Amino acid sequence: MYGKRTVLLLLTLLFTFSVIGKKKEEQPQVVKMSTLFKQANLAIKNNANQPAAEKALLDALNRTDITNKDRARIYFYAARLQENLNGLVNRQAYLKKAPYDTAQFFNPLLVMYRHLEHCDSIDALPNEKGKVRTSFTGSTRGLRQKHRSNILNGGKFFLSKANYDQAYNFFDYYYRYSSNQNDTILPQVATWAALCGYLVNNPNRTLRYIDEALLNADSASKPILQEYKARSYLQLNKEPSWVATLDEGLRMYPRYNFFFVNKEDYLYQHRMFKEGQSLADSLIQVAGDSALYWFAKSRMTLAENNYEKCIEFSDSTIARDPNYVDAYYNKGISYLNLAVIAEETACNDLTDPKCLEDRKTIQGFYQKAKPCMEMVRKLQPKEMDRWGSALYRIYLHLNMGAEFDEIEKLLKPAQ
């Protein structure tokens, strides 16, 4: 019995030691940082294994046993590895050992810039004594400067390929890390960056460079860029900035209709009808006698239920643009509303001579509404919601049997 217990104890101990041994063997060995840096240098020297060396470095960022200076050094070596990849692509193409891939030539430089940005950021952190002592500033600046022209060329390349997202990244780095404020290409780079931001629907990117772009744009481009600025603020739901940008656009580019149309819509939505008319009057004085401005007055007075003025301003609009369908609509609606008001106050005593007079007045309003709504139908034949019900009322009150029957048939499928 004693012997069996001894055997069992020995077996248990052997199993325990075996498990402990396996656990020790399964634990990954921590590679020294100096070894990782040596491997990176070797990859650069041999023009081989750069991705593996870079991955090993970046994986080490999560270690708790390294300092911020080690982390900064990791990013700097990773940047050098990307530079080496860029040079390798260039050499292979020169020696015709591989087809030249322009994107593969430029992209490592973009990654290199990103690594250098991280390097500088960590390098600038204060040490345990609260002091900042940078170690890589000169090296990162030199590496960027060495490849600056190709960062610009990379942006131009991706811009030509309509890859606006990637093009922006290149232009952004070129502009942000410019040490020469006399660089004459900077204004153009800012314009390219703003446009790329707009084309990828990224308002923050657009706004980052739009003011610089506006400052240096030609007269034909300025109002367009100002429009992009306004649209970007609107997309970010920054209403005060949006309105201010519209006002600035109205002041500087009064003949560019985007700013007027959107400011009028803003005033209309906020029921600022008098302000809307005043704005239209100011533009009539400054930017010419446009149908658009007169229609704005028509729209605002219709909203105020001032139907006589709406008709007057609609006529002024049509005089300047005979096909301005919304002006015909406003005019027709105004006459129909006047007819309703007249009906509500009309005399109901058939023996009273005023009854016939009121009836003629009502019929007159319908007669005047008729050509307006028929013109709306002519100009927008598919928009039956706009003219169908109106013409139904008109033809009914004017006893126009054939026209009424036709409209009734058209409206039935929609009912």
C-alpha positions in Angstrom: 0.0 0.0 0.0 2.8 2.3 0.9 4.5 1.6 -2.4 1.5 2.5 -4.4 1.2 5.9 -2.6 4.8 6.6 -3.4 4.3 5.8 -7.0 1.3 8.1 -7.2 3.1 10.9 -5.6 6.0 10.6 -7.9 3.7 10.5 -10.9 1.9 13.7 -9.7 5.2 15.5 -9.2 6.5 14.4 -12.6 3.3 15.7 -14.2 3.4 19.0 -12.3 7.1 19.6 -13.4 6.2 18.6 -16.9 3.4 21.2 -17.0 5.6 23.9 -15.5 8.3 23.1 -18.1 5.8 23.4 -20.9 4.5 26.7 -19.6 8.0 28.1 -19.5 8.7 26.9 -23.0 5.4 28.5 -24.2 6.2 31.9 -22.8 7.5 34.1 -25.7 11.0 35.4 -25.2 11.2 39.2 -24.9 13.5 40.5 -27.6 15.8 43.3 -26.5 15.1 46.7 -28.1 18.7 46.9 -29.2 18.2 43.6 -31.1 15.1 45.0 -32.9 17.0 48.1 -33.9 19.9 46.0 -35.2 17.4 43.9 -37.2 16.0 47.1 -38.7 19.5 48.4 -39.6 20.2 45.0 -41.2 17.0 45.1 -43.2 18.0 48.6 -44.5 21.5 47.5 -45.3 20.4 44.4 -47.2 17.4 46.0 -48.8 15.3 43.0 -47.6 12.7 42.0 -44.9 11.7 45.6 -44.3 8.0 44.8 -43.6 8.9 42.1 -41.0 11.4 44.4 -39.3 8.9 47.3 -39.2 6.2 45.0 -37.8 8.5 43.8 -35.0 9.3 47.3 -34.1 5.7 48.5 -34.1 4.5 45.5 -32.1 7.0 46.5 -29.4 5.1 49.8 -28.8 2.7 48.0 -26.5 5.4 46.8 -24.2 5.5 48.3 -20.7 9.2 47.9 -20.2 10.3 50.6 -22.7 10.6 54.3 -22.4 9.2 57.1 -24.5 12.6 57.6 -26.1 12.4 54.0 -27.2 9.0 54.6 -28.7 10.2 57.6 -30.5 13.2 55.6 -31.8 10.8 52.9 -32.9 8.9 55.3 -35.1 12.1 56.8 -36.5 13.5 53.4 -37.5 10.1 52.5 -39.0 10.3 55.7 -41.0 13.7 54.7 -42.3 12.4 51.3 -43.3 9.7 52.9 -45.3 12.3 55.2 -46.9 14.3 52.1 -47.8 11.2 50.5 -49.4 10.7 53.7 -51.5 14.3 53.5 -52.7 14.0 49.8 -53.5 11.0 50.4 -55.7 12.9 53.1 -57.5 16.0 51.0 -58.0 14.1 48.0 -59.2 12.4 50.2 -61.8 15.6 51.8 -62.9 17.2 48.4 -63.3 14.0 47.1 -65.0 13.8 44.3 -62.5 10.1 44.9 -61.9 7.3 46.9 -63.5 7.2 50.5 -62.2 4.3 51.1 -59.9 4.0 54.8 -59.3 1.6 54.4 -56.3 4.0 51.9 -54.7 6.8 54.4 -55.1 4.9 57.3 -53.4 3.0 55.4 -50.7 6.0 54.4 -48.5 6.9 58.1 -48.3 3.5 58.9 -47.0 3.8 56.2 -44.3 7.3 57.5 -43.6 5.9 61.0 -42.9 3.3 59.5 -40.6 6.0 57.6 -38.6 8.1 60.8 -38.4 5.0 62.7 -37.1 4.5 60.1 -34.3 8.3 60.2 -33.6 8.2 64.0 -33.1 5.1 63.8 -31.0 6.5 61.3 -28.5 10.0 62.9 -28.6 8.4 66.2 -27.4 6.8 64.6 -24.3 8.3 65.7 -20.9 10.4 63.2 -19.0 9.9 62.1 -15.5 11.3 65.4 -14.3 8.8 67.4 -16.4 11.5 68.5 -18.9 11.4 68.2 -22.7 14.6 67.1 -24.3 14.1 66.2 -27.9 16.5 63.7 -29.5 15.1 63.3 -33.1 14.0 66.7 -34.2 17.0 67.3 -36.5 16.9 63.8 -37.9 13.1 63.8 -38.7 13.4 67.3 -40.3 16.2 66.1 -42.5 14.4 63.0 -43.5 11.3 65.0 -44.4 13.3 67.6 -46.3 15.1 64.9 -48.3 11.8 63.6 -49.8 9.7 66.8 -49.8 9.5 67.2 -53.5 8.2 63.6 -53.9 5.6 64.3 -51.3 4.3 67.1 -53.5 4.6 64.9 -56.6 2.7 62.1 -54.8 -0.2 64.5 -54.2 -0.2 65.6 -57.8 -0.1 61.9 -59.0 -3.1 60.8 -56.9 -5.0 64.0 -57.8 -4.6 63.1 -61.4 -5.9 59.7 -60.7 -9.0 61.2 -58.9 -7.9 59.5 -55.6 -8.7 62.7 -53.7 -8.5 61.1 -50.3 -4.9 60.0 -50.8 -4.0 63.2 -52.6 -5.1 65.2 -49.6 -2.8 63.3 -47.3 0.2 64.2 -49.4 -0.8 67.8 -49.8 -1.5 68.1 -46.1 1.9 66.8 -45.1 3.7 69.0 -47.7 1.9 72.1 -46.4 2.2 71.4 -42.7 5.9 70.6 -42.7 6.9 73.5 -44.9 9.8 75.3 -43.4 10.1 77.8 -46.2 7.2 80.3 -46.0 8.4 81.8 -49.3 7.6 78.6 -51.1 5.5 79.9 -54.0 3.7 76.5 -54.4 2.1 76.6 -50.9 -1.0 78.6 -52.0 -1.7 76.1 -54.8 -1.1 73.2 -52.4 -3.7 74.7 -50.0 -6.2 75.0 -52.9 -5.6 71.4 -53.9 -6.0 70.2 -50.3 -9.2 72.2 -49.8 -10.7 70.8 -53.0 -9.7 67.3 -52.2 -11.3 67.6 -48.8 -14.5 68.9 -50.4 -14.5 66.1 -53.0 -14.3 63.4 -50.4 -17.1 65.0 -48.4 -14.8 65.9 -45.5 -15.8 69.4 -44.3 -13.0 69.6 -41.7 -10.4 69.0 -44.3 -12.0 71.6 -46.5 -12.1 74.2 -43.8 -8.5 73.6 -42.8 -7.2 75.0 -46.0 -10.1 77.0 -47.5 -9.1 80.4 -46.2 -5.6 80.1 -47.5 -7.0 78.9 -50.9 -9.4 81.9 -51.0 -6.6 84.3 -50.2 -4.7 83.3 -53.3 -7.4 82.2 -55.7 -8.2 84.1 -58.9 -11.4 86.1 -59.2 -13.3 83.3 -61.1 -12.4 80.7 -58.4 -13.1 82.8 -55.3 -16.9 82.6 -55.2 -16.8 78.8 -55.8 -14.4 78.3 -52.9 -16.5 80.5 -50.8 -19.5 78.3 -51.6 -17.5 75.2 -50.6 -16.7 77.0 -47.3 -20.4 77.7 -46.7 -21.4 74.1 -47.6 -18.8 72.7 -45.2 -20.1 74.7 -42.3 -23.6 73.7 -43.1 -22.6 70.0 -43.2 -21.0 70.4 -39.7 -24.3 72.0 -38.5 -22.4 75.2 -37.6 -25.3 77.6 -38.4 -23.7 80.9 -37.2 -20.6 80.2 -39.3 -22.7 79.1 -42.2 -24.8 82.3 -42.1 -21.7 84.5 -41.6 -20.0 82.8 -44.7 -23.2 83.5 -46.7 -23.2 87.1 -45.7 -19.5 87.4 -46.6 -20.2 85.8 -50.0 -23.1 88.2 -50.6 -20.9 91.2 -49.8 -17.9 90.0 -51.9 -19.6 88.2 -54.7 -23.1 89.6 -55.0 -23.6 88.3 -58.6 -22.9 84.7 -57.5 -26.5 83.4 -56.8 -25.6 80.7 -54.3 -25.2 83.0 -51.4 -28.4 85.0 -52.1 -30.6 81.9 -52.6 -29.4 80.2 -49.4 -29.6 83.4 -47.3 -33.2 83.9 -48.6 -34.1 80.4 -47.7 -32.7 80.9 -44.3 -34.7 84.1 -43.8 -37.8 82.4 -45.2 -37.5 79.4 -42.8 -37.1 81.8 -39.9 -40.1 83.8 -41.0 -38.0 86.9 -41.5 -39.9 88.1 -44.5 -39.2 91.8 -44.2 -35.5 91.0 -44.0 -35.8 88.8 -47.1 -37.4 91.6 -49.1 -34.7 94.1 -47.9 -32.0 91.7 -49.0 -33.6 91.3 -52.4 -33.8 95.1 -52.8 -30.1 95.5 -51.8 -29.1 93.0 -54.5 -31.3 94.7 -57.1 -29.3 97.9 -56.5 -25.9 96.3 -56.5 -26.0 93.2 -58.8 -28.5 94.1 -61.5 -32.2 93.7 -62.1 -32.4 89.9 -61.9 -35.6 87.9 -62.0 -34.3 85.9 -59.1 -34.4 89.0 -56.8 -37.9 89.9 -57.8 -39.1 86.4 -57.3 -37.7 86.4 -53.8 -39.9 89.5 -53.1 -42.8 87.6 -54.5 -42.1 84.6 -52.3 -41.8 86.7 -49.1 -45.0 88.7 -49.7 -46.9 85.5 -50.4 -45.7 84.1 -47.1 -47.0 87.4 -45.5 -50.4 86.8 -47.2 -49.9 90.1 -49.0 -51.4 88.8 -52.3 -51.6 92.1 -54.1 -47.9 92.7 -53.6 -47.1 89.1 -54.5 -48.9 89.5 -57.8 -47.0 92.7 -58.5 -43.6 91.2 -57.8 -44.5 88.0 -59.7 -45.3 90.2 -62.7 -41.9 91.9 -62.3 -40.3 88.5 -62.2 -42.1 87.3 -65.4 -41.2 90.5 -67.2 -37.6 89.6 -66.7 -38.0 85.9 -67.3 -41.1 84.8 -69.2 -40.6 81.2 -68.2 -40.1 81.6 -64.5 -42.6 78.9 -63.5 -42.6 79.7 -59.7 -43.6 83.2 -60.4 -46.6 82.0 -62.4 -47.4 79.7 -59.5 -47.2 82.4 -56.9 -49.4 84.7 -59.0 -52.0 82.0 -59.6 -52.1 81.0 -55.9 -52.5 84.7 -54.9 -55.5 85.1 -57.2 -57.1 81.9 -55.9 -56.6 83.1 -52.3 -58.1 86.4 -53.2 -61.1 84.5 -54.6 -61.5 82.5 -51.4 -61.4 85.7 -49.3 -63.9 87.4 -51.6 -66.2 84.3 -51.3 -66.1 84.5 -47.5 -67.2 88.1 -47.5 -69.6 88.0 -50.5 -73.2 89.0 -50.3 -75.6 86.1 -50.1 -78.8 88.1 -50.6 -79.8 87.4 -54.2 -82.1 90.4 -54.2 -79.2 92.7 -53.3 -77.4 94.2 -56.4 -74.1 93.8 -54.5 -74.5 90.1 -54.8 -74.0 90.2 -58.6 -71.1 92.6 -58.1 -69.4 90.3 -55.6 -70.0 87.4 -58.0 -68.2 89.2 -60.8 -65.3 90.0 -58.5 -64.9 86.4 -57.6 -65.1 85.2 -61.2 -62.6 87.8 -62.1 -60.1 86.4 -59.7 -60.6 82.9 -61.1 -60.2 84.3 -64.6 -56.9 85.9 -63.7 -55.7 82.7 -62.0 -56.5 80.5 -65.0 -53.7 81.6 -67.4 -51.2 81.5 -64.5 -51.9 77.9 -63.6 -52.2 76.8 -67.2 -48.7 78.2 -67.7 -47.5 76.2 -64.7 -48.9 73.1 -66.3 -47.3 74.0 -69.6 -43.9 74.5 -68.1 -44.1 71.6 -65.6 -46.5 69.0 -67.2 -45.4 66.2 -64.9 -45.9 68.2 -61.7 -49.6 67.6 -61.5 -49.5 68.2 -57.7 -48.8 71.9 -58.4 -51.5 72.7 -61.0 -54.0 69.8 -60.9 -56.2 70.8 -57.9 -55.9 74.5 -58.8 -57.1 74.1 -62.3 -59.9 71.8 -61.0 -61.2 74.7 -58.9 -60.8 77.2 -61.6 -62.6 75.3 -64.3 -65.4 74.4 -61.8 -66.0 78.0 -60.9 -65.8 79.2 -64.5 -68.2 76.5 -65.7 -65.6 75.2 -68.2 -67.2 71.8 -68.8 -64.7 70.2 -71.2 -61.6 71.4 -69.3 -63.1 70.4 -66.0 -63.9 66.9 -67.2 -60.3 66.5 -68.5 -58.8 67.6 -65.2 -61.2 65.4 -63.2 -60.1 62.3 -65.2 -56.4 63.2 -64.6 -56.9 63.6 -60.9 -58.9 60.4 -60.3 -56.0 58.0 -60.5 -54.1 60.1 -58.0 -57.0 60.1 -55.5 
